[in-house]
Amino acid sequence: MNISNNLDNVTNLLKSQLAKQSLALLSQLGKHTSAGQLARLLYLAEFFIRDKAISEAVENFRREVLGEGSSYQFTRRLSREVSVTCQNKLVENLIVNEVVRGTAMRKRFAEREGFAPPTFILISPTMRCNLNCIGCSTRQYQYSKKDDWPPELLDRVLTEAKEMGMYFVVTLGGETFIREDIFDFYEKHNDTYWLQYTNGTLIDEEMAKHLAQVGNVAPALSVEGFERETDERRGKGTWQKIMRAARLLKEEGIIFGFSATVTSQNAELLSSEEFIDFFIEQGCLFGWYFQYIPIGKNPDVSLMATPEQRNELRKFVHHTCKTKPIFIGDFWNDGYRCGGCLAGGRQYLHINGDGNVEPCGFVHFAVDNIKDKSLKEVCNSKFFQEIRRRQQAVSAPDRYSDNLLTPCQIIDQPWVLREIVQQTGAFSTHEGAETIIADPAIKAHLDQYSKRLHEIMDPIAEKEYHYKKPE
């Protein structure tokens, strides 16, 4: 056992050094280093990587380097636009700790405990917010500082996550930057990497400099499109504050991106090269697309992007990933890249502002509260076990769809969420959450949406991904 652990430590050290040397070489490309030199270093890295998926990713990137494709150009942006501190934290925390070290820890955890832990966690340590955006749940409730997670709870969750092999933390909310003590946790848990969704309006010169100093936080600025669309929902003047934040983050060399919710009203704009090119120019290195989900009080199903609009976004994102120097994530259309639905602890879970443990940020049902149980215990609840069973089932009639272009238990297979909640006795985590499975009009709309989505996506999956539709 000691020999094995020592070998793992040596291997992890070599991987860490290889990752740092690769990034260092990238910063010198065109000056003192050739793409061939970097490719040879990446080839050496493949030799030390035992995980097949990671090894294949490195191999694909090596080919991109030699061909000078979009991934290569994206990584050059990382090396040239990002500060050394933020570069080092990206390599040490996200690549070495989360991907290399964390993968090995999670594998050992699974062997020991009998179930695999999530890859990362999504948390909402506060539900307070300085804005009052249309359609946001925070405007429906009066949150105060006393509703925040206590510091000791946040510290415990972060510590337990690392013990299970999770060094990647995503924060939601509310507006996490409104917590006066949040930087204490960035600094104390400086071996983790944070993706923080934010409205961006609290990022001033002082905060940008502080973010540059810690180096392990990547803000995702929430937008609805351009100025008109963003201010219409978030309030007049919000866009200009977001643009100020983007300028300050870029000047400090901080990794940051955008976050956009696709609706029936902005789908075409968000699926345009004009939109992507603008945010690349502002300095965004990544972008996340989310589908509007009719949750909360009085949800408006007419705001859901149509199945046709969703397919156009899918094609646009795939094209962008191949041609633009920016990383784009689209959970609803990326099922074949991540193996389908990530929820229920398969890859992640969400702990909301009250401590209730939800399968994802959009499934507002729970059976456990993190205040009463450990992170390990809540990850393996009967609720989450049933979700994972249906995700992984091959021939069971109650499984998720085998077409990974339709991965969502909420809108793509809406009957799945209804059945699991009823079967496990999960409770709704806020007033109105139950409408998505109980309101007859919403149920009818989601059933029709799902039917039409499968009519579009099933033939695409059959042609492009060898999907076989059940008899």
Buried (B, 14 or more C-beta within 10 A) or exposed (E): EEEEEEEBEEBBEBBBEBBBBBBBBBBEBEEEBEBEBBBBBBEEBBEBBEBEEBBEBBBEBBBBBBEEBBBBBBBBBBBEBBBEBBBBBBBBBBBBBBBBBBBBBBBEBBEEEEBBBBBBBBBBBBBBBEBEBEBBBBBEEEBEEEBBBEEEBBBBBBEBBBBBBBBBBBBBBBBBBBBEEBBEBBEEBBBBBBBBBBBBBBBEEEBBEBBBBBBBBBBBBBBBBBBEBBBBBBBEEBBEBBBBBBBBBBEBBBBBBBBBBBBBBBBBBBBEEEBBEEBBEBBBBBBBBBBBBBBBBEBEBEBBBBBEBBBBBBEBBBEBBEEBBBBBBBBBBBBBEBBBBBBBBBBBBBBBBBBBBBBBBBBBBBBBBBEEBEBBEBBBBBBBBBBBBBBEEEEEEBBBBBBBBBBBBBBBBBBBBBBBBEEBEBBBBBEBBBBBBEBEEBBEBBEEBBEEBBEBBBEBBEEEEEBEEEE
